Amino acid sequence: AVDLVLSMMTLSLNQTGVTEFVLEGFSEHPGLRLFLAGCFLSIYMMALMGNIVIIALVTSSTGLQSPMYFFLCNLATMDIVCTSSVIPKALVGLVSEENTISFKGCMTQLFFLACSASSELLLLTVMAYDRYVAICFPLHYSTRMYPQMCGALAMGVWSIGSLNACVHTGLMARLSFCGPKVITHFFCEIPPLLLLSCSPTYVNSIMTLVADAFFVAINFMLTLLSYSCIIASILRMRSPEGKKKAFSTCSSHLIVVSVYYSSVFCAYISPASSYSAERSKATSVLYSVLSPTLNPLIYTLRNKDVKLALGRILASLSH
Protein backbone atom coordinates (compact mmCIF):
# COMPACT_ATOMS: atom_id res chain seq x y z
CA ALA A 1 0.00 0.00 0.00
CA VAL A 2 2.86 2.38 0.81
CA ASP A 3 4.53 1.61 -2.53
CA LEU A 4 1.24 2.37 -4.28
CA VAL A 5 1.00 5.74 -2.52
CA LEU A 6 4.60 6.61 -3.46
CA SER A 7 4.00 5.69 -7.10
CA MET A 8 0.85 7.84 -7.17
CA MET A 9 2.83 10.72 -5.65
CA THR A 10 5.43 10.41 -8.42
CA LEU A 11 2.70 10.27 -11.07
CA SER A 12 1.08 13.41 -9.66
CA LEU A 13 4.41 15.21 -9.71
CA ASN A 14 4.86 14.32 -13.38
CA GLN A 15 1.34 15.53 -14.21
CA THR A 16 1.26 18.82 -12.31
CA GLY A 17 4.90 19.90 -12.06
CA VAL A 18 4.28 20.92 -8.42
CA THR A 19 7.43 20.26 -6.44
CA GLU A 20 6.67 22.13 -3.22
CA PHE A 21 4.03 23.97 -1.23
CA VAL A 22 4.34 27.00 1.04
CA LEU A 23 2.92 26.55 4.54
CA GLU A 24 1.33 29.78 5.71
CA GLY A 25 1.76 28.79 9.34
CA PHE A 26 1.21 31.70 11.72
CA SER A 27 2.61 34.36 9.39
CA GLU A 28 -0.46 36.54 10.01
CA HIS A 29 0.89 37.12 13.55
CA PRO A 30 4.57 38.08 12.95
CA GLY A 31 4.95 39.60 16.40
CA LEU A 32 4.09 36.31 18.07
CA ARG A 33 6.44 34.07 16.10
CA LEU A 34 9.19 33.78 18.72
CA PHE A 35 6.63 33.36 21.52
CA LEU A 36 4.79 30.65 19.58
CA ALA A 37 8.09 28.95 18.72
CA GLY A 38 8.98 28.81 22.42
CA CYS A 39 5.54 27.45 23.30
CA PHE A 40 5.59 24.81 20.55
CA LEU A 41 9.11 23.69 21.47
CA SER A 42 8.25 23.43 25.18
CA ILE A 43 5.04 21.53 24.49
CA TYR A 44 6.77 19.19 22.05
CA MET A 45 9.48 18.33 24.57
CA MET A 46 6.84 17.71 27.23
CA ALA A 47 4.80 15.50 24.89
CA LEU A 48 7.87 13.57 23.76
CA MET A 49 9.25 13.04 27.25
CA GLY A 50 5.86 12.28 28.82
CA ASN A 51 4.93 9.64 26.27
CA ILE A 52 8.40 8.08 26.30
CA VAL A 53 8.14 7.82 30.10
CA ILE A 54 4.75 6.10 29.77
CA ILE A 55 6.18 3.58 27.28
CA ALA A 56 9.23 2.97 29.51
CA LEU A 57 7.07 2.47 32.61
CA VAL A 58 4.69 0.03 30.93
CA THR A 59 7.44 -2.04 29.32
CA SER A 60 9.67 -2.21 32.42
CA SER A 61 7.21 -2.42 35.35
CA THR A 62 5.74 -5.82 36.24
CA GLY A 63 2.82 -4.10 37.96
CA LEU A 64 1.68 -2.53 34.68
CA GLN A 65 1.47 -5.74 32.61
CA SER A 66 -2.29 -5.61 32.00
CA PRO A 67 -4.43 -4.91 28.90
CA MET A 68 -5.22 -1.35 30.02
CA TYR A 69 -1.54 -0.39 30.17
CA PHE A 70 -0.73 -2.30 26.99
CA PHE A 71 -3.25 -0.12 25.16
CA LEU A 72 -1.91 2.96 26.97
CA CYS A 73 1.55 2.15 25.58
CA ASN A 74 0.06 2.06 22.07
CA LEU A 75 -1.68 5.39 22.72
CA ALA A 76 1.62 6.97 23.77
CA THR A 77 3.26 5.69 20.57
CA MET A 78 0.48 7.21 18.45
CA ASP A 79 0.86 10.53 20.26
CA ILE A 80 4.60 10.57 19.53
CA VAL A 81 3.92 9.92 15.83
CA CYS A 82 1.25 12.65 15.74
CA THR A 83 3.30 15.39 17.38
CA SER A 84 6.52 14.45 15.54
CA SER A 85 4.77 14.68 12.17
CA VAL A 86 3.48 18.20 12.88
CA ILE A 87 5.50 20.22 15.40
CA PRO A 88 9.07 20.06 13.99
CA LYS A 89 7.92 21.49 10.64
CA ALA A 90 5.80 24.10 12.42
CA LEU A 91 8.88 25.18 14.40
CA VAL A 92 10.85 25.58 11.18
CA GLY A 93 8.13 27.86 9.83
CA LEU A 94 8.14 29.98 12.99
CA VAL A 95 11.90 30.63 12.97
CA SER A 96 12.44 31.02 9.21
CA GLU A 97 11.24 33.63 6.75
CA GLU A 98 9.63 31.18 4.33
CA ASN A 99 8.32 27.74 5.21
CA THR A 100 8.23 25.41 2.20
CA ILE A 101 7.53 21.70 2.11
CA SER A 102 8.12 19.38 -0.84
CA PHE A 103 5.19 17.63 -2.48
CA LYS A 104 6.41 14.24 -1.25
CA GLY A 105 7.10 15.69 2.19
CA CYS A 106 3.57 17.06 2.31
CA MET A 107 2.06 13.69 1.38
CA THR A 108 4.28 11.93 3.92
CA GLN A 109 3.17 14.32 6.66
CA LEU A 110 -0.46 13.80 5.64
CA PHE A 111 -0.04 10.02 5.80
CA PHE A 112 1.46 9.88 9.30
CA LEU A 113 -0.99 12.43 10.68
CA ALA A 114 -4.02 10.62 9.23
CA CYS A 115 -2.66 7.27 10.43
CA SER A 116 -2.06 8.41 14.02
CA ALA A 117 -5.31 10.38 14.30
CA SER A 118 -7.59 7.64 12.94
CA SER A 119 -5.74 4.93 14.89
CA GLU A 120 -6.14 6.92 18.10
CA LEU A 121 -9.91 7.19 17.61
CA LEU A 122 -10.12 3.42 17.15
CA LEU A 123 -7.83 2.77 20.12
CA LEU A 124 -9.93 4.97 22.42
CA THR A 125 -12.94 2.80 21.52
CA VAL A 126 -10.96 -0.38 22.25
CA MET A 127 -9.84 1.09 25.58
CA ALA A 128 -13.45 1.95 26.43
CA TYR A 129 -14.45 -1.66 25.67
CA ASP A 130 -11.61 -2.87 27.90
CA ARG A 131 -12.94 -0.79 30.81
CA TYR A 132 -16.48 -2.01 30.04
CA VAL A 133 -15.43 -5.65 30.36
CA ALA A 134 -13.32 -4.95 33.48
CA ILE A 135 -16.17 -3.22 35.35
CA CYS A 136 -19.28 -4.94 33.99
CA PHE A 137 -17.85 -8.48 33.70
CA PRO A 138 -14.91 -8.63 36.14
CA LEU A 139 -15.07 -12.44 36.52
CA HIS A 140 -14.75 -12.92 32.75
CA TYR A 141 -12.13 -10.22 32.18
CA SER A 142 -9.12 -12.53 31.94
CA THR A 143 -10.91 -14.86 29.51
CA ARG A 144 -12.09 -12.01 27.24
CA MET A 145 -9.05 -9.73 27.30
CA TYR A 146 -6.28 -12.32 27.09
CA PRO A 147 -2.88 -11.29 25.63
CA GLN A 148 -3.51 -12.69 22.13
CA MET A 149 -6.83 -10.85 21.89
CA CYS A 150 -5.23 -7.58 23.03
CA GLY A 151 -2.44 -8.02 20.48
CA ALA A 152 -4.96 -8.70 17.71
CA LEU A 153 -6.99 -5.62 18.67
CA ALA A 154 -3.88 -3.41 18.66
CA MET A 155 -2.74 -4.82 15.32
CA GLY A 156 -6.22 -4.24 13.88
CA VAL A 157 -6.21 -0.63 15.11
CA TRP A 158 -2.82 0.13 13.51
CA SER A 159 -3.75 -1.70 10.28
CA ILE A 160 -7.07 0.08 9.80
CA GLY A 161 -5.48 3.44 10.61
CA SER A 162 -2.69 2.81 8.09
CA LEU A 163 -5.19 1.72 5.43
CA ASN A 164 -7.22 4.88 5.99
CA ALA A 165 -4.05 7.00 5.68
CA CYS A 166 -3.07 5.20 2.46
CA VAL A 167 -6.50 5.85 0.94
CA HIS A 168 -6.51 9.57 1.73
CA THR A 169 -2.88 10.10 0.77
CA GLY A 170 -3.31 8.18 -2.46
CA LEU A 171 -6.44 10.13 -3.40
CA MET A 172 -4.67 13.40 -2.61
CA ALA A 173 -1.60 12.43 -4.65
CA ARG A 174 -3.71 11.84 -7.78
CA LEU A 175 -5.05 15.42 -7.78
CA SER A 176 -3.64 18.17 -9.98
CA PHE A 177 -2.27 21.31 -8.32
CA CYS A 178 -1.79 24.12 -10.81
CA GLY A 179 -2.89 27.23 -8.95
CA PRO A 180 -1.68 28.92 -5.72
CA LYS A 181 0.73 26.81 -3.71
CA VAL A 182 0.15 28.43 -0.31
CA ILE A 183 -1.44 26.06 2.24
CA THR A 184 -3.40 28.12 4.78
CA HIS A 185 -2.27 25.96 7.68
CA PHE A 186 0.87 25.07 9.65
CA PHE A 187 0.89 21.49 8.32
CA CYS A 188 -0.50 19.54 5.35
CA GLU A 189 -4.14 18.79 6.08
CA ILE A 190 -6.91 17.53 3.79
CA PRO A 191 -9.32 20.55 3.70
CA PRO A 192 -6.76 23.27 2.78
CA LEU A 193 -5.10 20.95 0.24
CA LEU A 194 -8.44 20.26 -1.47
CA LEU A 195 -8.96 24.02 -1.83
CA LEU A 196 -5.71 24.25 -3.83
CA SER A 197 -6.59 21.50 -6.29
CA CYS A 198 -7.57 22.43 -9.84
CA SER A 199 -9.01 18.98 -10.56
CA PRO A 200 -12.32 17.50 -9.28
CA THR A 201 -12.21 16.63 -5.58
CA TYR A 202 -15.58 14.85 -5.41
CA VAL A 203 -14.11 11.44 -4.57
CA ASN A 204 -11.84 12.96 -1.91
CA SER A 205 -14.76 14.74 -0.28
CA ILE A 206 -16.87 11.58 -0.27
CA MET A 207 -14.09 9.51 1.30
CA THR A 208 -13.48 12.23 3.89
CA LEU A 209 -17.16 12.09 4.86
CA VAL A 210 -17.03 8.29 5.03
CA ALA A 211 -13.94 8.47 7.24
CA ASP A 212 -15.59 11.07 9.48
CA ALA A 213 -18.68 8.85 9.82
CA PHE A 214 -16.65 5.74 10.69
CA PHE A 215 -13.73 7.04 12.71
CA VAL A 216 -15.49 9.88 14.50
CA ALA A 217 -19.26 9.32 14.62
CA ILE A 218 -19.43 5.51 14.94
CA ASN A 219 -16.47 5.26 17.34
CA PHE A 220 -17.89 8.09 19.43
CA MET A 221 -21.24 6.27 19.70
CA LEU A 222 -19.52 2.99 20.63
CA THR A 223 -17.44 4.76 23.28
CA LEU A 224 -20.55 6.50 24.60
CA LEU A 225 -22.38 3.16 24.73
CA SER A 226 -19.52 1.55 26.66
CA TYR A 227 -19.48 4.32 29.24
CA SER A 228 -23.26 4.32 29.55
CA CYS A 229 -23.07 0.64 30.52
CA ILE A 230 -20.12 1.35 32.84
CA ILE A 231 -21.94 4.17 34.65
CA ALA A 232 -25.09 2.06 34.97
CA SER A 233 -23.04 -0.80 36.42
CA ILE A 234 -21.27 1.52 38.90
CA LEU A 235 -24.59 2.99 40.08
CA ARG A 236 -25.90 -0.52 40.82
CA MET A 237 -23.00 -1.20 43.18
CA ARG A 238 -23.98 -1.11 46.84
CA SER A 239 -20.56 -0.38 48.31
CA PRO A 240 -19.44 3.29 48.17
CA GLU A 241 -15.84 2.08 48.20
CA GLY A 242 -16.57 -0.22 45.25
CA LYS A 243 -18.13 2.66 43.31
CA LYS A 244 -15.11 4.88 43.98
CA LYS A 245 -12.64 2.17 42.94
CA ALA A 246 -14.58 1.32 39.76
CA PHE A 247 -14.84 4.94 38.70
CA SER A 248 -11.14 5.59 39.40
CA THR A 249 -10.14 2.86 36.94
CA CYS A 250 -11.86 4.61 34.01
CA SER A 251 -11.78 8.31 34.98
CA SER A 252 -8.41 8.96 33.28
CA HIS A 253 -9.56 7.41 30.01
CA LEU A 254 -12.85 9.31 30.19
CA ILE A 255 -10.99 12.63 30.51
CA VAL A 256 -8.71 11.74 27.56
CA VAL A 257 -11.73 10.79 25.44
CA SER A 258 -13.51 14.05 26.29
CA VAL A 259 -10.48 16.20 25.41
CA TYR A 260 -9.69 14.38 22.16
CA TYR A 261 -13.22 14.15 20.81
CA SER A 262 -13.95 17.79 21.64
CA SER A 263 -11.00 18.92 19.51
CA VAL A 264 -11.75 16.44 16.69
CA PHE A 265 -15.40 17.52 16.47
CA CYS A 266 -14.35 21.16 16.24
CA ALA A 267 -11.70 20.39 13.60
CA TYR A 268 -13.49 17.99 11.26
CA ILE A 269 -17.25 17.90 11.77
CA SER A 270 -18.10 20.80 9.47
CA PRO A 271 -18.78 21.14 5.74
CA ALA A 272 -15.84 22.00 3.47
CA SER A 273 -17.69 25.12 2.28
CA SER A 274 -17.49 26.59 5.79
CA TYR A 275 -13.75 25.96 6.16
CA SER A 276 -12.00 28.66 8.17
CA ALA A 277 -8.20 28.77 8.23
CA GLU A 278 -8.01 30.51 11.61
CA ARG A 279 -10.46 28.10 13.27
CA SER A 280 -8.74 25.09 11.70
CA LYS A 281 -5.33 26.14 13.02
CA ALA A 282 -6.70 26.66 16.53
CA THR A 283 -8.57 23.34 16.67
CA SER A 284 -5.66 21.47 15.08
CA VAL A 285 -3.39 22.66 17.89
CA LEU A 286 -5.82 21.00 20.33
CA TYR A 287 -5.75 17.48 18.88
CA SER A 288 -2.24 17.41 17.35
CA VAL A 289 -0.30 19.30 20.04
CA LEU A 290 -2.12 19.73 23.36
CA SER A 291 -3.95 16.39 23.55
CA PRO A 292 -0.76 14.27 23.11
CA THR A 293 0.90 16.44 25.77
CA LEU A 294 -1.95 16.14 28.26
CA ASN A 295 -2.49 12.38 27.89
CA PRO A 296 0.64 11.28 29.83
CA LEU A 297 -0.03 13.90 32.50
CA ILE A 298 -3.62 12.73 32.95
CA TYR A 299 -2.65 9.08 33.25
CA THR A 300 0.30 9.82 35.53
CA LEU A 301 -1.48 12.19 37.90
CA ARG A 302 -4.77 10.27 38.15
CA ASN A 303 -3.52 6.67 38.10
CA LYS A 304 -2.16 5.16 41.31
CA ASP A 305 -0.37 2.24 39.61
CA VAL A 306 1.46 4.54 37.17
CA LYS A 307 2.49 6.88 39.99
CA LEU A 308 3.81 3.96 42.06
CA ALA A 309 5.80 2.61 39.10
CA LEU A 310 7.20 6.06 38.40
CA GLY A 311 8.11 6.50 42.07
CA ARG A 312 9.98 3.17 42.12
CA ILE A 313 11.97 4.06 39.00
CA LEU A 314 12.84 7.52 40.34
CA ALA A 315 13.88 6.00 43.66
CA SER A 316 16.15 3.46 41.94
CA LEU A 317 17.70 6.20 39.81
CA SER A 318 18.39 8.36 42.87
CA HIS A 319 20.21 5.45 44.54
Long-range contacts (C-beta under 8 A, 24 or more apart in sequence): 1-162, 1-163, 1-166, 2-166, 4-166, 4-170, 5-107, 5-111, 5-166, 5-169, 5-170, 5-173, 6-104, 8-170, 8-173, 8-174, 9-103, 9-104, 9-107, 9-169, 9-173, 11-173, 11-174, 12-103, 12-173, 12-174, 12-175, 12-176, 12-177, 13-103, 13-104, 15-176, 16-176, 16-177, 16-178, 17-178, 18-103, 18-177, 18-178, 18-181, 19-102, 19-103, 20-100, 20-101, 20-102, 20-103, 20-181, 21-100, 21-101, 21-103, 21-106, 21-177, 21-181, 21-182, 21-183, 21-188, 21-196, 22-98, 22-99, 22-100, 22-101, 22-181, 22-182, 22-183, 23-89, 23-93, 23-99, 23-100, 23-101, 23-183, 23-185, 23-186, 23-187, 23-188, 24-182, 24-183, 24-184, 24-185, 24-186, 24-277, 25-90, 25-93, 25-94, 25-99, 25-185, 25-186, 26-93, 26-94, 26-186, 26-281, 27-93, 33-94, 33-95, 34-94, 34-95, 36-94, 37-91, 37-94, 37-95, 40-87, 40-90, 40-91, 40-94, 40-289, 41-91, 43-87, 43-289, 43-290, 43-293, 44-83, 44-87, 44-88, 44-91, 44-289, 46-293, 47-79, 47-80, 47-83, 47-87, 47-289, 47-292, 47-293, 47-296, 48-80, 48-83, 48-84, 50-293, 50-295, 50-296, 50-297, 50-300, 51-76, 51-77, 51-79, 51-80, 51-292, 51-295, 51-296, 52-76, 52-80, 53-296, 53-300, 53-310, 54-296, 54-299, 54-300, 54-306, 56-313, 57-306, 57-309, 57-310, 57-313, 60-313, 61-309, 61-312, 61-313, 63-305, 63-308, 63-309, 64-305, 64-306, 64-309, 67-130, 67-145, 67-150, 68-127, 68-130, 68-131, 68-134, 68-249, 69-305, 69-306, 70-150, 70-154, 71-123, 71-126, 71-127, 71-130, 71-150, 71-153, 71-154, 72-127, 72-299, 74-123, 74-154, 74-157, 74-158, 75-120, 75-123, 75-124, 75-127, 75-256, 75-295, 76-295, 76-296, 78-116, 78-119, 78-120, 78-123, 79-116, 79-120, 79-291, 79-292, 79-295, 79-296, 80-292, 81-112, 81-115, 81-116, 82-112, 82-113, 82-116, 82-117, 82-120, 82-288, 82-292, 83-288, 83-289, 83-292, 83-293, 84-112, 85-109, 85-112, 85-113, 85-116, 85-187, 86-113, 86-186, 86-187, 86-284, 86-288, 86-289, 87-288, 87-289, 89-186, 89-187, 90-186, 90-187, 93-186, 101-188, 103-177, 106-183, 106-188, 106-193, 107-169, 107-172, 107-173, 107-188, 109-187, 109-188, 110-165, 110-168, 110-169, 110-172, 110-188, 110-189, 110-190, 110-193, 111-165, 111-166, 111-168, 111-169, 112-165, 113-187, 113-188, 113-189, 113-288, 114-161, 114-164, 114-165, 114-168, 114-169, 114-190, 115-161, 115-162, 115-164, 115-165, 116-161, 117-161, 117-264, 117-287, 117-288, 118-160, 118-161, 118-164, 118-165, 118-211, 118-215, 119-157, 119-158, 119-160, 119-161, 119-162, 120-161, 120-260, 121-215, 121-216, 121-219, 121-260, 121-264, 122-156, 122-157, 122-160, 122-161, 122-215, 122-219, 123-154, 123-157, 124-219, 124-223, 124-253, 124-256, 124-257, 124-260, 124-261, 125-219, 125-222, 125-223, 125-226, 126-153, 126-154, 126-157, 127-253, 128-222, 128-223, 128-226, 128-227, 128-253, 128-257, 129-222, 129-226, 131-226, 131-227, 131-230, 131-249, 131-250, 131-253, 132-226, 132-227, 132-229, 132-230, 134-249, 135-230, 135-233, 135-234, 135-246, 135-249, 135-250, 136-229, 136-230, 136-233, 164-211, 164-215, 167-207, 167-211, 168-204, 168-207, 168-208, 168-211, 171-203, 171-204, 171-207, 172-204, 175-199, 175-201, 175-204, 184-277, 184-280, 185-277, 185-280, 185-281, 185-284, 186-281, 186-284, 187-284, 187-288, 189-280, 189-284, 191-272, 191-275, 191-280, 192-275, 192-277, 192-280, 194-272, 195-275, 205-272, 208-272, 212-268, 212-269, 216-261, 216-264, 216-265, 216-268, 216-269, 220-261, 223-257, 223-261, 227-254, 248-302, 248-304, 251-302, 252-298, 252-299, 252-302, 252-303, 255-298, 255-302, 256-291, 256-294, 256-295, 256-298, 256-299, 259-286, 259-290, 259-291, 259-294, 260-287, 260-291, 262-286, 263-287, 263-290, 263-291
